[in-house]
Amino acid sequence: MSALPVAVTTAARRLPAAVMTALALLAGGAVAAPVGDALDRPAIAVRAPEHANLLAVAQAGDRLVAVGERGIVALSDDGGAHWRQASVPVSVSLTAVRFADATTGYAVGHGGVVLATDDGGQTWTRRLDGLRIARIAHNAALAAGDARAEADAARLVADGPDKPLLDLLLAGRDRLVVVGAYGLALASDDGGRSWRWIAAGMPNPKGLHLYAIRARGDTLLVAGEQGLVLRSDDGGHVWRRLALPYDGSFFTAELPSDRELVVAGLRGNVWRSANGGASWTKLDLPVPASITASALDARGGLLLASQAGLVLRASGDAVAPVDPRPLGPLAALLARADGSVLTLGLAGPVSLPAAGQGAPR
């Protein structure tokens, strides 16, 4: 397993924790403090969870559910005006959250943790952690008779639960695919009660970090470090690597239409393909800062969030700020049905209104 060595600059240290995790992984250094105890220690109660370092947000019916550092999960039932804290059994940082409907959702994070909720995010249970991931990987390697994979899995077992999961894909109520550091990739068809190791089927022999996964129908797209972009056209059974003109890390990805793919990441690199990945065009940004998050609006339009604190809207190959006022480094964004955009970053939750409807709040 390998990582790309890069310098982590003073400016990078001001990034949200989700991207700091990525940069630490790229540098080949430690990604977090030991998490063994944190996997069994509930998240500490805080007075204002919306002021914690929140890293991802999802819609659960009319409720907003945001997750972040130290296992904090914040809930809002009034569009983000007021927040309260949920009950969470772990205190590791949570990096991504998705909901199938108003009640069923999942979150992933450090320590290889997968959490599940069936009450709209009020309470959570642990469905997976790094210790179990290591055993699953080891058993899969033994069953396949793959000596190299067995050696990699043995290192996972020896390392303990120190590898973060960084994103998850939710297809329906119970089907999950999770991806993370060092090529971690697993799938579940029963809401996380049982898992299968799918990393072996991905063309990722160096175990590069997998930062994002998205789907459109049966097409799955994974973005990772060193320009790694993987595509599956059959729901994740067979994967192939796409060739891109850039070999830096991609932190996010989207599939705006049946043939259109977008990947984005370090130094403002945003690459778009209009033909399923056969060729790529680089999009020029008004400020070439790293892209930390993305989303599709209700019409399928592409939104991007940057280290420079801007939310950007892409139209074809043109990219422009949704609002010219920077919000500080951003970790996540959520496009809402009314056209507004909720952002998470160092400034806390900020709602950008739909075009022509006033100032951020």
N, C-alpha and C positions, 0 to 999 in steps of 0.2 A: 504494500500500500504506500502511496507517495503523495506529496503535496508540492505545489509550485512555490519556490522561495521568492518572497517579495518583501520590501521594506514597509513596515507599518508606520506611517508618518504621524506627526503631532496632530495634523488635521484629521487623520483617520480616527484618532482616539476620541474625537468628538462625535463620531457616528453613533446611531442607535445600536443597541446591543445585538440585534439580529445581524447587522452588517459587520459589527466588530467580530462576531463569531466567524463569519465568512473570512474576514481578513486574517484572523488568528489561524484559521485552518490553512489559508493560503501560505502563511508564513511558516507553517509546520510546527507551530508552538502549541502550548497548552490552550485548550479552548474554554476551560472552566475550572473552578475549584472542584475538589473531589465531591461526587454527587451521591455516593452510597447512602449516607445518612439522610440527605435531602430527599431521596426517593421515599423515605418512610416518615418524613416530618411534614405535617400539614403546613400550608402556606400561612405565614404570619398575618394576623389581622392588621390592617392599616386604616387610618382615619379617612383618607381621601384616595381611594384606589385609582381614580382617574389621573392622579398626579404621579403614579408609579410609572416606570419605564415600560409602557405597553407597546407590543411588537406586532400584533395582528388583531383583526376585528372581522366579525361576521354578523349577518342578520339572521335572527331566529324568530320568524314571524314578525311581530312589531318590536321585538327586543333587539338591542345591540349587545353583543358579547365580545369583549376585548380581553386579550390574554397578554402576559408579559413576564418580566423578571420575577424570580423567587416564587413562581407558581401563582401569582396574583391573577385573578379573573374578575373583571369589572362588568357589571350589568347596568343597562339603562333602558327604562321602559317609556321614556319621554323624548326620544330622538337625540339623546346625548346631553340634555340639560342637567340631569342629575344621575349620579352613579352610586352603586352599592357593590359590596364585595361578595363573591360566591364562596362556597365551601369546597376546598380543593385538598386532596390527600397528600400532595407533594409540594416541595418548595424549590424545585428546579425551574429554570426559565422555560417558558412556553413560547414557541416560535411560530405556530400556525394554528388556525381554528377554522372549521367548516361545519355547516349545519345542513342536514337533509330536509328538515322541515322545522316547524316552530319548537319542537321538543327534542329531537334527536340530533346530537352533534358530537364532534370529536376534536381533540387538540393534541398536538405533538410538541416535543421539546427535548431539552437536554436529558442526559441519562437514558436516551432511547425510549423515553416515556410516550405512551399513547393513553389518553384519558377519554372517557365516554360519559355522556350525560343523556338522560331521557326526560329531563324536566326543564328544558330550555336554558340550561347552564347554571341552575341554582346549586346543584350538587354534582360531583364528578367521581368516577371510579377508575382505577388503573386497570388497563387491559394489556399493557405490554411495557417492558423496560429493557435496558441494555443487557442485563444478565440473561434474560430469556432470549433476546435476539442472538446473543453469542451461541447459545445452545442450539437454536434453530439453524443457524448458519453451519455449525459444526455437523449436525445430523444430516443436513442436505449434502454437504461435501462428502461425508462417509457414504451416503446412499449412491452418490454419483461416481464414487471411486476416483475423485479428483484430488491428487496429492497436493497441488498448489493451493487449491481452495481450502483443503483441510488445514494446511499450515496457516493460511490467513485467518481461518475461523479459530484456530487454536490461539492465535494472538489476541483475537477479540475476547476469548474466554479469559486469558491471562490479564488483559488490560482492565477488565471490569466494565461497569456501565458509564464510560466516560465519553461516548460518541453521541453527539446530538442528532436527532431527527429534525429536519428543517422544513419539510412541507408535506402535505397530504392531499390526496385526491379522493373525493367522495362521489361514488357512482351509485345513486339510489340510497336507500336507507342503511344497508348493511355492508356494501362492498367498499373496501378501503384499499388504497395503495399509499404507502409512506416511503419517503426517501430522505437521505441525510448524508452525513460525513462519511468519507472513505468508502463511498459506493454503496452504503446501506440501502436496501430496497426490499420491502416485504409487502404482501397482499393478504387480505382477509375477506372472506365472503359471508361472515357471520357476525359483523359488528365488532370485530377484534377479539372474539373469544378464542379463535384459532388462527394461525398464521402459516404462510408458506414463504420460503426464501426465493425471491425472483431475481436477485442481483446476478446470479450465475448466467442468466439468459441475456444480459445486457452486454453489448460490446464496450466494456470498460475495464480492460485488463489491469490498468494501473490503480484501480480503486479510487478514481477521482471523485471529489465531493459532488453530490447532487443537491442543488439548491432549490429547484422548483419543478413542479409537475402540474400539467394542465391536460384537459381533455375536451374534445368536441366529437360527439358520437363515439365511434370506435377508435378514433385517432387520439393517441396519447403523445405528449411532448414533454421531454425532460431537459432542463438546462443545468449546466454545471461548470466546473472550473476548467481552465486551459482550453476554452472554446468547445467544450463537450456539449453536443446537442444530440439527443436520441429521439427517435420517432418509432411508434408502433401503429400499425393500421388495423390491428385485430384485437384491440382491447388490452394489449400488454403481453401477448403470448410470444410474439416475434418482434425483435427490436433491430434497428439499424442506425448507424451513426451518420449524421448529416455533415457534409463538408462546408465550412464557413471560411471567409477570408480573414477572420480575427481569432486569435488563440488566447485571449484573456477570459476572465471569468464572467459568466452570465448569472445574475441573481434572480431573474424572473423571466417569465415567458407567457405568451397568450396565443390563442387561435381565434382571431376575429371573424374568420369565415372559413368555408370548407377548404380552400386552397391557400389561405393566408396564414403565415407563421411569423411571430415576432419574438425575438429574444433580446434582453437588455441587461447591462451590468456595468462593469468598471469603466471609469473615465468617460461616461456618457455614451458608451457604445450601444447603439440601438440598431439592430439589423432586421430587415423585413424581407420576407420571401412571398411573392404572389403566386408561386407555382409549386407549393408543397415542399420547398427546400431545395429545388434544383438549382436556383440562383438566388443571390441576396443583394440587397441595396442598403447602404448605411443611411440612416436618417440623421440630419444635422439638427443639433439642439441649440437653443439660444444661449444656454450655459452648459458647457461640457462637463457636468458633474456626474458622479456615479448614480445609476438608477437603482433604487432600493426596493421598489414595489411597483405593481401594475394592476390594472383592473379593466374590465369591459363594462361600459355603461349599458343602459336598457336597450339602446339601439345597436349595440355591438361596437361602439366607438372605443378607441384605445386611449386609456389614461395611464400616465406614468408619474411616479413620485421620485424626487431626486435628493441627493445629499445637500444640494444647494437650497432645499426648502421649497422648491417649486412643484406644483402639480401641472403637468403638461398634457395637452390633448393632441393626438396625432390624427391628421386627415390625409390619407394617402401617404405621400412622402414629406408632408409639411408638418412641423411640430411647433406649437405655440403655447405659452402659459395660460392656464385657466384664469389665474389672477396674478398680476405682476409682483405682488408683495410677497417676499419669501417668508416662510413660516418657521425656519430653522430646520435642521436635518430631519427627514421624514423616514418612518419605519414602515408605514402601511397606509393603504387607502381603501375606501369602500364606496362604490358607486351606488346611490340609492334611487329608488323608483321615481322620486319626484325631481330627479335631475341634479340634486345636490351631491356633494362629495364629502365624506367624513375622512379626515386624515388623523394619523397618530404620529407623534414625534416628540421632540424635546419640549415643545410648547403644550403638550397634552392633546386631548381630542379637540380638533378644530373642524367646524363645518363650513365648507365653501358652498354658498347658495347656487342654485341653477342660474344660468346666464341671465343677466339683467335683473336679478332679484336682491341686490344689496351687497353688503360687506360681509366678510367672514365673521363667524361667532364661535 
